[in-house]
Amino acid sequence: MKLITAVVKPFTVTDIMEALEGIGVGGITVTEAQGRGRQGGNVEYYRGAKYSSPFVAKAKIEVLVTDEQVDAAVDTIARSAYTGEVGDGKVWVTGVDHVVRVRTGEADDSAILG
């Protein structure tokens, strides 16, 4: 089992979620986040005054998948998050040793797939 984590532009979350459902991955957790990378911070104007923030609004997506689903899920997330602009984000994969579905007690792949 793997945990796929992606930090992406917030407006891409719906496209990512729909694309993941299309390949049979239904469970997704989304958290509002802030961050910065090569694009630096964010500059906005409010009532004519310049407002600068060291961070940019992002969305953090977490998805648990079986080992067989990893490559397809990573490709799907990367394709759906792509805009071609600076700040499209990152996707990384972390190993997961054990998962339990609290409601049913199912463990590991059974807890993810059903």
N, C-alpha and C positions, 0 to 999 in steps of 0.2 A: 504494500500500500504506500501511497505517496500523498503528500500535501503539496499542492501547487499554490503558490502565492504570486499574485501579480499586483503591481502598483501601476495604475493607468489613469488616463484622463476620465473624469467622472461621466461625461456624456457618452462614453463608449460602453458603459456597464450594461445597458439594456441589450445592445447588439451582442455582447459577449454572452450574456445569460441565455438569449434565444439560440445562439449558435451552439452552446454547450448542450442545451436541451435537444437540439437536432442530432447530436452524436450520442445521446443516451446518458449524459451526465446531468442529473437534476439538482443535486444539492450544492448550494453556493452561499457563502457568507460575504457580505459587503460591508466595509467600514469606511466612514469618511476619514480621510487622512490629509496631512499636509507634508510637503517635502520639497526638496530642491535637488537638482542635478546640474547638468551642464547648462541648462537654461537659466540658472540663477534664480532670483526671486521674481516678484510680481510687482508691476507698477500700474496703478489705477488712478483715475481722477475722480474726485467727489466734490461737486459744487465748485469746480475750478481749481481746487487745491490738489496737489500731487500727493498721493499716498503710496508709500513703498512698503512691501512686506518681504521678508527674507524667504518666504515659502510660497508654494503654489498649491492650490487645492488639487487633491488626488483622491482616487478611490482604491482601497486595498481589497482585493478579492482573494478568498481562500476556498479551495475546492479539494475535497478528499476523493481520490480515485484509486482503482486497482492498478496493479503494475501494467496490465494489458492496455489500460486506457490512457496512460501517461502521455505518450507521443501525440496521439490525436488531440487530447485536451490542450496540451501546450501549443500545438500548431493552431488550433481553433482560437484560443485566447489571443495569440500574437496576431493572427490575421484580422480578428474582429477589433482589436485595439489600434491597429495601424491607421495613422492619418498621414504619415510622411513628414510630420512636423517635429521639431525638437520637443522633448517631453512626453513622447508616446508611452514611455514606461519601461518596466522590466518584468520578466517572468522567471521564477526559480522554483526548483523542486527539492523537497525535503523528504527523507524517509520517515515512515510512521511504523512503529513497532506493534501497536495494538489499539483497536477501536472497539467501543461497546455502544450499541444503540440503547439508550437508557430505558425507553418504553418497553422494549421486547426482550432485552438481554442478549440479542444477537451480537456476535463478535466478528471482527475483522472484515473480510470481503462481504459477508452476509449483511453486516451493519451498513455498508455503503450502498449495496446494489438493490435493496428491496424497497 
